[in-house]
Amino acid sequence: MVRPFGRLRRTRNDADYPRLDTPELSAEDIAEDLPKAKEIVAAMQRLLPHLQPW
């Protein structure tokens, strides 16, 4: 479920700090990744109550 996190993080970074050779994000890219991001958020919301403070 959290496997796509690394790629999503890199994609966000490329969008925030674009290079000349970085393609722009399309609406299709965002629509494809949004469910994955929502799954990650939901999983972390379920996990957080079980973590001990450190």
mmCIF file of the N, C-alpha and C atoms, coordinates in Angstrom:
data_MODEL
# 
_entry.id   MODEL 
# 
loop_
_atom_site.group_PDB 
_atom_site.id 
_atom_site.type_symbol 
_atom_site.label_atom_id 
_atom_site.label_alt_id 
_atom_site.label_comp_id 
_atom_site.label_asym_id 
_atom_site.label_entity_id 
_atom_site.label_seq_id 
_atom_site.pdbx_PDB_ins_code 
_atom_site.Cartn_x 
_atom_site.Cartn_y 
_atom_site.Cartn_z 
_atom_site.occupancy 
_atom_site.B_iso_or_equiv 
_atom_site.pdbx_formal_charge 
_atom_site.auth_seq_id 
_atom_site.auth_comp_id 
_atom_site.auth_asym_id 
_atom_site.auth_atom_id 
_atom_site.pdbx_PDB_model_num 
ATOM 1   N N  . MET A 1 1  ? 0.822  -1.194 0.000   1.00 0.00 ? 1  MET A N  1 
ATOM 2   C CA . MET A 1 1  ? 0.000  0.000  0.000   1.00 0.00 ? 1  MET A CA 1 
ATOM 3   C C  . MET A 1 1  ? 0.869  1.263  0.000   1.00 0.00 ? 1  MET A C  1 
ATOM 4   N N  . VAL A 1 2  ? 1.958  1.267  0.748   1.00 0.00 ? 2  VAL A N  1 
ATOM 5   C CA . VAL A 1 2  ? 2.807  2.460  0.788   1.00 0.00 ? 2  VAL A CA 1 
ATOM 6   C C  . VAL A 1 2  ? 3.951  2.375  -0.227  1.00 0.00 ? 2  VAL A C  1 
ATOM 7   N N  . ARG A 1 3  ? 3.953  1.333  -1.026  1.00 0.00 ? 3  ARG A N  1 
ATOM 8   C CA . ARG A 1 3  ? 5.012  1.165  -2.020  1.00 0.00 ? 3  ARG A CA 1 
ATOM 9   C C  . ARG A 1 3  ? 5.154  2.368  -2.967  1.00 0.00 ? 3  ARG A C  1 
ATOM 10  N N  . PRO A 1 4  ? 4.053  2.988  -3.435  1.00 0.00 ? 4  PRO A N  1 
ATOM 11  C CA . PRO A 1 4  ? 4.196  4.118  -4.366  1.00 0.00 ? 4  PRO A CA 1 
ATOM 12  C C  . PRO A 1 4  ? 4.708  5.400  -3.710  1.00 0.00 ? 4  PRO A C  1 
ATOM 13  N N  . PHE A 1 5  ? 4.893  5.397  -2.385  1.00 0.00 ? 5  PHE A N  1 
ATOM 14  C CA . PHE A 1 5  ? 5.255  6.634  -1.686  1.00 0.00 ? 5  PHE A CA 1 
ATOM 15  C C  . PHE A 1 5  ? 6.525  7.275  -2.241  1.00 0.00 ? 5  PHE A C  1 
ATOM 16  N N  . GLY A 1 6  ? 7.564  6.499  -2.462  1.00 0.00 ? 6  GLY A N  1 
ATOM 17  C CA . GLY A 1 6  ? 8.827  7.057  -2.958  1.00 0.00 ? 6  GLY A CA 1 
ATOM 18  C C  . GLY A 1 6  ? 8.661  7.761  -4.293  1.00 0.00 ? 6  GLY A C  1 
ATOM 19  N N  . ARG A 1 7  ? 7.938  7.106  -5.206  1.00 0.00 ? 7  ARG A N  1 
ATOM 20  C CA . ARG A 1 7  ? 7.727  7.735  -6.514  1.00 0.00 ? 7  ARG A CA 1 
ATOM 21  C C  . ARG A 1 7  ? 6.865  8.977  -6.400  1.00 0.00 ? 7  ARG A C  1 
ATOM 22  N N  . LEU A 1 8  ? 5.818  8.924  -5.559  1.00 0.00 ? 8  LEU A N  1 
ATOM 23  C CA . LEU A 1 8  ? 4.967  10.102 -5.370  1.00 0.00 ? 8  LEU A CA 1 
ATOM 24  C C  . LEU A 1 8  ? 5.773  11.253 -4.777  1.00 0.00 ? 8  LEU A C  1 
ATOM 25  N N  . ARG A 1 9  ? 6.661  10.941 -3.841  1.00 0.00 ? 9  ARG A N  1 
ATOM 26  C CA . ARG A 1 9  ? 7.487  11.982 -3.221  1.00 0.00 ? 9  ARG A CA 1 
ATOM 27  C C  . ARG A 1 9  ? 8.412  12.615 -4.261  1.00 0.00 ? 9  ARG A C  1 
ATOM 28  N N  . ARG A 1 10 ? 9.035  11.772 -5.088  1.00 0.00 ? 10 ARG A N  1 
ATOM 29  C CA . ARG A 1 10 ? 9.926  12.307 -6.129  1.00 0.00 ? 10 ARG A CA 1 
ATOM 30  C C  . ARG A 1 10 ? 9.151  13.139 -7.151  1.00 0.00 ? 10 ARG A C  1 
ATOM 31  N N  . THR A 1 11 ? 7.953  12.685 -7.502  1.00 0.00 ? 11 THR A N  1 
ATOM 32  C CA . THR A 1 11 ? 7.119  13.423 -8.448  1.00 0.00 ? 11 THR A CA 1 
ATOM 33  C C  . THR A 1 11 ? 6.750  14.790 -7.886  1.00 0.00 ? 11 THR A C  1 
ATOM 34  N N  . ARG A 1 12 ? 6.369  14.828 -6.607  1.00 0.00 ? 12 ARG A N  1 
ATOM 35  C CA . ARG A 1 12 ? 6.036  16.098 -5.970  1.00 0.00 ? 12 ARG A CA 1 
ATOM 36  C C  . ARG A 1 12 ? 7.253  17.012 -5.952  1.00 0.00 ? 12 ARG A C  1 
ATOM 37  N N  . ASN A 1 13 ? 8.410  16.461 -5.628  1.00 0.00 ? 13 ASN A N  1 
ATOM 38  C CA . ASN A 1 13 ? 9.623  17.271 -5.598  1.00 0.00 ? 13 ASN A CA 1 
ATOM 39  C C  . ASN A 1 13 ? 9.937  17.833 -6.992  1.00 0.00 ? 13 ASN A C  1 
ATOM 40  N N  . ASP A 1 14 ? 9.800  17.005 -8.014  1.00 0.00 ? 14 ASP A N  1 
ATOM 41  C CA . ASP A 1 14 ? 10.039 17.477 -9.386  1.00 0.00 ? 14 ASP A CA 1 
ATOM 42  C C  . ASP A 1 14 ? 9.053  18.578 -9.777  1.00 0.00 ? 14 ASP A C  1 
ATOM 43  N N  . ALA A 1 15 ? 7.811  18.485 -9.290  1.00 0.00 ? 15 ALA A N  1 
ATOM 44  C CA . ALA A 1 15 ? 6.824  19.523 -9.595  1.00 0.00 ? 15 ALA A CA 1 
ATOM 45  C C  . ALA A 1 15 ? 7.141  20.814 -8.847  1.00 0.00 ? 15 ALA A C  1 
ATOM 46  N N  . ASP A 1 16 ? 7.630  20.689 -7.613  1.00 0.00 ? 16 ASP A N  1 
ATOM 47  C CA . ASP A 1 16 ? 7.973  21.876 -6.820  1.00 0.00 ? 16 ASP A CA 1 
ATOM 48  C C  . ASP A 1 16 ? 9.248  22.541 -7.306  1.00 0.00 ? 16 ASP A C  1 
ATOM 49  N N  . TYR A 1 17 ? 10.205 21.743 -7.772  1.00 0.00 ? 17 TYR A N  1 
ATOM 50  C CA . TYR A 1 17 ? 11.509 22.244 -8.209  1.00 0.00 ? 17 TYR A CA 1 
ATOM 51  C C  . TYR A 1 17 ? 11.819 21.689 -9.594  1.00 0.00 ? 17 TYR A C  1 
ATOM 52  N N  . PRO A 1 18 ? 11.073 22.143 -10.606 1.00 0.00 ? 18 PRO A N  1 
ATOM 53  C CA . PRO A 1 18 ? 11.226 21.552 -11.942 1.00 0.00 ? 18 PRO A CA 1 
ATOM 54  C C  . PRO A 1 18 ? 12.579 21.872 -12.569 1.00 0.00 ? 18 PRO A C  1 
ATOM 55  N N  . ARG A 1 19 ? 13.068 20.877 -13.306 1.00 0.00 ? 19 ARG A N  1 
ATOM 56  C CA . ARG A 1 19 ? 14.259 21.069 -14.133 1.00 0.00 ? 19 ARG A CA 1 
ATOM 57  C C  . ARG A 1 19 ? 13.780 21.211 -15.570 1.00 0.00 ? 19 ARG A C  1 
ATOM 58  N N  . LEU A 1 20 ? 14.653 21.645 -16.418 1.00 0.00 ? 20 LEU A N  1 
ATOM 59  C CA . LEU A 1 20 ? 14.263 21.831 -17.821 1.00 0.00 ? 20 LEU A CA 1 
ATOM 60  C C  . LEU A 1 20 ? 13.840 20.515 -18.470 1.00 0.00 ? 20 LEU A C  1 
ATOM 61  N N  . ASP A 1 21 ? 14.415 19.391 -18.023 1.00 0.00 ? 21 ASP A N  1 
ATOM 62  C CA . ASP A 1 21 ? 14.100 18.101 -18.635 1.00 0.00 ? 21 ASP A CA 1 
ATOM 63  C C  . ASP A 1 21 ? 12.978 17.349 -17.921 1.00 0.00 ? 21 ASP A C  1 
ATOM 64  N N  . THR A 1 22 ? 12.319 17.981 -16.946 1.00 0.00 ? 22 THR A N  1 
ATOM 65  C CA . THR A 1 22 ? 11.237 17.334 -16.212 1.00 0.00 ? 22 THR A CA 1 
ATOM 66  C C  . THR A 1 22 ? 9.910  17.622 -16.912 1.00 0.00 ? 22 THR A C  1 
ATOM 67  N N  . PRO A 1 23 ? 9.196  16.573 -17.324 1.00 0.00 ? 23 PRO A N  1 
ATOM 68  C CA . PRO A 1 23 ? 7.897  16.819 -17.958 1.00 0.00 ? 23 PRO A CA 1 
ATOM 69  C C  . PRO A 1 23 ? 6.880  17.342 -16.933 1.00 0.00 ? 23 PRO A C  1 
ATOM 70  N N  . GLU A 1 24 ? 5.968  18.179 -17.396 1.00 0.00 ? 24 GLU A N  1 
ATOM 71  C CA . GLU A 1 24 ? 4.938  18.703 -16.509 1.00 0.00 ? 24 GLU A CA 1 
ATOM 72  C C  . GLU A 1 24 ? 3.938  17.601 -16.176 1.00 0.00 ? 24 GLU A C  1 
ATOM 73  N N  . LEU A 1 25 ? 3.340  17.715 -14.995 1.00 0.00 ? 25 LEU A N  1 
ATOM 74  C CA . LEU A 1 25 ? 2.298  16.769 -14.607 1.00 0.00 ? 25 LEU A CA 1 
ATOM 75  C C  . LEU A 1 25 ? 1.036  17.064 -15.397 1.00 0.00 ? 25 LEU A C  1 
ATOM 76  N N  . SER A 1 26 ? 0.358  16.009 -15.775 1.00 0.00 ? 26 SER A N  1 
ATOM 77  C CA . SER A 1 26 ? -0.912 16.176 -16.476 1.00 0.00 ? 26 SER A CA 1 
ATOM 78  C C  . SER A 1 26 ? -2.050 15.860 -15.511 1.00 0.00 ? 26 SER A C  1 
ATOM 79  N N  . ALA A 1 27 ? -3.242 16.226 -15.897 1.00 0.00 ? 27 ALA A N  1 
ATOM 80  C CA . ALA A 1 27 ? -4.417 15.895 -15.092 1.00 0.00 ? 27 ALA A CA 1 
ATOM 81  C C  . ALA A 1 27 ? -4.566 14.379 -14.976 1.00 0.00 ? 27 ALA A C  1 
ATOM 82  N N  . GLU A 1 28 ? -4.174 13.653 -16.021 1.00 0.00 ? 28 GLU A N  1 
ATOM 83  C CA . GLU A 1 28 ? -4.249 12.194 -15.984 1.00 0.00 ? 28 GLU A CA 1 
ATOM 84  C C  . GLU A 1 28 ? -3.272 11.618 -14.960 1.00 0.00 ? 28 GLU A C  1 
ATOM 85  N N  . ASP A 1 29 ? -2.060 12.204 -14.876 1.00 0.00 ? 29 ASP A N  1 
ATOM 86  C CA . ASP A 1 29 ? -1.074 11.764 -13.878 1.00 0.00 ? 29 ASP A CA 1 
ATOM 87  C C  . ASP A 1 29 ? -1.640 11.922 -12.471 1.00 0.00 ? 29 ASP A C  1 
ATOM 88  N N  . ILE A 1 30 ? -2.236 13.058 -12.237 1.00 0.00 ? 30 ILE A N  1 
ATOM 89  C CA . ILE A 1 30 ? -2.785 13.352 -10.912 1.00 0.00 ? 30 ILE A CA 1 
ATOM 90  C C  . ILE A 1 30 ? -3.964 12.442 -10.605 1.00 0.00 ? 30 ILE A C  1 
ATOM 91  N N  . ALA A 1 31 ? -4.842 12.255 -11.558 1.00 0.00 ? 31 ALA A N  1 
ATOM 92  C CA . ALA A 1 31 ? -6.009 11.390 -11.358 1.00 0.00 ? 31 ALA A CA 1 
ATOM 93  C C  . ALA A 1 31 ? -5.580 9.948  -11.081 1.00 0.00 ? 31 ALA A C  1 
ATOM 94  N N  . GLU A 1 32 ? -4.503 9.518  -11.700 1.00 0.00 ? 32 GLU A N  1 
ATOM 95  C CA . GLU A 1 32 ? -4.008 8.153  -11.490 1.00 0.00 ? 32 GLU A CA 1 
ATOM 96  C C  . GLU A 1 32 ? -3.378 7.992  -10.101 1.00 0.00 ? 32 GLU A C  1 
ATOM 97  N N  . ASP A 1 33 ? -2.689 9.017  -9.625  1.00 0.00 ? 33 ASP A N  1 
ATOM 98  C CA . ASP A 1 33 ? -1.972 8.911  -8.351  1.00 0.00 ? 33 ASP A CA 1 
ATOM 99  C C  . ASP A 1 33 ? -2.810 9.278  -7.134  1.00 0.00 ? 33 ASP A C  1 
ATOM 100 N N  . LEU A 1 34 ? -3.876 10.019 -7.305  1.00 0.00 ? 34 LEU A N  1 
ATOM 101 C CA . LEU A 1 34 ? -4.679 10.458 -6.163  1.00 0.00 ? 34 LEU A CA 1 
ATOM 102 C C  . LEU A 1 34 ? -5.212 9.298  -5.327  1.00 0.00 ? 34 LEU A C  1 
ATOM 103 N N  . PRO A 1 35 ? -5.763 8.239  -5.920  1.00 0.00 ? 35 PRO A N  1 
ATOM 104 C CA . PRO A 1 35 ? -6.227 7.122  -5.082  1.00 0.00 ? 35 PRO A CA 1 
ATOM 105 C C  . PRO A 1 35 ? -5.096 6.480  -4.277  1.00 0.00 ? 35 PRO A C  1 
ATOM 106 N N  . LYS A 1 36 ? -3.906 6.408  -4.868  1.00 0.00 ? 36 LYS A N  1 
ATOM 107 C CA . LYS A 1 36 ? -2.754 5.839  -4.154  1.00 0.00 ? 36 LYS A CA 1 
ATOM 108 C C  . LYS A 1 36 ? -2.394 6.701  -2.951  1.00 0.00 ? 36 LYS A C  1 
ATOM 109 N N  . ALA A 1 37 ? -2.392 8.010  -3.143  1.00 0.00 ? 37 ALA A N  1 
ATOM 110 C CA . ALA A 1 37 ? -2.077 8.923  -2.040  1.00 0.00 ? 37 ALA A CA 1 
ATOM 111 C C  . ALA A 1 37 ? -3.135 8.818  -0.939  1.00 0.00 ? 37 ALA A C  1 
ATOM 112 N N  . LYS A 1 38 ? -4.390 8.710  -1.325  1.00 0.00 ? 38 LYS A N  1 
ATOM 113 C CA . LYS A 1 38 ? -5.463 8.577  -0.333  1.00 0.00 ? 38 LYS A CA 1 
ATOM 114 C C  . LYS A 1 38 ? -5.316 7.278  0.458   1.00 0.00 ? 38 LYS A C  1 
ATOM 115 N N  . GLU A 1 39 ? -4.910 6.195  -0.209  1.00 0.00 ? 39 GLU A N  1 
ATOM 116 C CA . GLU A 1 39 ? -4.696 4.920  0.478   1.00 0.00 ? 39 GLU A CA 1 
ATOM 117 C C  . GLU A 1 39 ? -3.569 5.029  1.500   1.00 0.00 ? 39 GLU A C  1 
ATOM 118 N N  . ILE A 1 40 ? -2.502 5.730  1.142   1.00 0.00 ? 40 ILE A N  1 
ATOM 119 C CA . ILE A 1 40 ? -1.377 5.905  2.059   1.00 0.00 ? 40 ILE A CA 1 
ATOM 120 C C  . ILE A 1 40 ? -1.820 6.699  3.284   1.00 0.00 ? 40 ILE A C  1 
ATOM 121 N N  . VAL A 1 41 ? -2.549 7.781  3.080   1.00 0.00 ? 41 VAL A N  1 
ATOM 122 C CA . VAL A 1 41 ? -3.033 8.600  4.194   1.00 0.00 ? 41 VAL A CA 1 
ATOM 123 C C  . VAL A 1 41 ? -3.942 7.771  5.106   1.00 0.00 ? 41 VAL A C  1 
ATOM 124 N N  . ALA A 1 42 ? -4.850 7.008  4.519   1.00 0.00 ? 42 ALA A N  1 
ATOM 125 C CA . ALA A 1 42 ? -5.757 6.182  5.318   1.00 0.00 ? 42 ALA A CA 1 
ATOM 126 C C  . ALA A 1 42 ? -4.990 5.135  6.117   1.00 0.00 ? 42 ALA A C  1 
ATOM 127 N N  . ALA A 1 43 ? -3.994 4.519  5.524   1.00 0.00 ? 43 ALA A N  1 
ATOM 128 C CA . ALA A 1 43 ? -3.192 3.515  6.227   1.00 0.00 ? 43 ALA A CA 1 
ATOM 129 C C  . ALA A 1 43 ? -2.446 4.138  7.399   1.00 0.00 ? 43 ALA A C  1 
ATOM 130 N N  . MET A 1 44 ? -1.892 5.319  7.194   1.00 0.00 ? 44 MET A N  1 
ATOM 131 C CA . MET A 1 44 ? -1.154 5.982  8.276   1.00 0.00 ? 44 MET A CA 1 
ATOM 132 C C  . MET A 1 44 ? -2.104 6.428  9.390   1.00 0.00 ? 44 MET A C  1 
ATOM 133 N N  . GLN A 1 45 ? -3.317 6.824  9.037   1.00 0.00 ? 45 GLN A N  1 
ATOM 134 C CA . GLN A 1 45 ? -4.298 7.183  10.060  1.00 0.00 ? 45 GLN A CA 1 
ATOM 135 C C  . GLN A 1 45 ? -4.654 5.980  10.926  1.00 0.00 ? 45 GLN A C  1 
ATOM 136 N N  . ARG A 1 46 ? -4.697 4.797  10.313  1.00 0.00 ? 46 ARG A N  1 
ATOM 137 C CA . ARG A 1 46 ? -4.972 3.588  11.084  1.00 0.00 ? 46 ARG A CA 1 
ATOM 138 C C  . ARG A 1 46 ? -3.770 3.188  11.935  1.00 0.00 ? 46 ARG A C  1 
ATOM 139 N N  . LEU A 1 47 ? -2.565 3.461  11.459  1.00 0.00 ? 47 LEU A N  1 
ATOM 140 C CA . LEU A 1 47 ? -1.347 3.062  12.155  1.00 0.00 ? 47 LEU A CA 1 
ATOM 141 C C  . LEU A 1 47 ? -1.007 3.968  13.339  1.00 0.00 ? 47 LEU A C  1 
ATOM 142 N N  . LEU A 1 48 ? -1.200 5.264  13.184  1.00 0.00 ? 48 LEU A N  1 
ATOM 143 C CA . LEU A 1 48 ? -0.760 6.228  14.199  1.00 0.00 ? 48 LEU A CA 1 
ATOM 144 C C  . LEU A 1 48 ? -1.252 5.943  15.619  1.00 0.00 ? 48 LEU A C  1 
ATOM 145 N N  . PRO A 1 49 ? -2.494 5.554  15.832  1.00 0.00 ? 49 PRO A N  1 
ATOM 146 C CA . PRO A 1 49 ? -2.932 5.289  17.206  1.00 0.00 ? 49 PRO A CA 1 
ATOM 147 C C  . PRO A 1 49 ? -2.173 4.148  17.888  1.00 0.00 ? 49 PRO A C  1 
ATOM 148 N N  . HIS A 1 50 ? -1.492 3.303  17.116  1.00 0.00 ? 50 HIS A N  1 
ATOM 149 C CA . HIS A 1 50 ? -0.779 2.152  17.661  1.00 0.00 ? 50 HIS A CA 1 
ATOM 150 C C  . HIS A 1 50 ? 0.687  2.433  17.928  1.00 0.00 ? 50 HIS A C  1 
ATOM 151 N N  . LEU A 1 51 ? 1.166  3.584  17.548  1.00 0.00 ? 51 LEU A N  1 
ATOM 152 C CA . LEU A 1 51 ? 2.583  3.917  17.731  1.00 0.00 ? 51 LEU A CA 1 
ATOM 153 C C  . LEU A 1 51 ? 2.797  4.554  19.097  1.00 0.00 ? 51 LEU A C  1 
ATOM 154 N N  . GLN A 1 52 ? 3.890  4.192  19.717  1.00 0.00 ? 52 GLN A N  1 
ATOM 155 C CA . GLN A 1 52 ? 4.270  4.776  20.990  1.00 0.00 ? 52 GLN A CA 1 
ATOM 156 C C  . GLN A 1 52 ? 5.036  6.080  20.737  1.00 0.00 ? 52 GLN A C  1 
ATOM 157 N N  . PRO A 1 53 ? 4.862  7.064  21.598  1.00 0.00 ? 53 PRO A N  1 
ATOM 158 C CA . PRO A 1 53 ? 5.679  8.278  21.431  1.00 0.00 ? 53 PRO A CA 1 
ATOM 159 C C  . PRO A 1 53 ? 7.149  7.942  21.682  1.00 0.00 ? 53 PRO A C  1 
ATOM 160 N N  . TRP A 1 54 ? 8.003  8.574  20.971  1.00 0.00 ? 54 TRP A N  1 
ATOM 161 C CA . TRP A 1 54 ? 9.420  8.330  21.194  1.00 0.00 ? 54 TRP A CA 1 
ATOM 162 C C  . TRP A 1 54 ? 10.152 9.559  21.498  1.00 0.00 ? 54 TRP A C  1 
# 
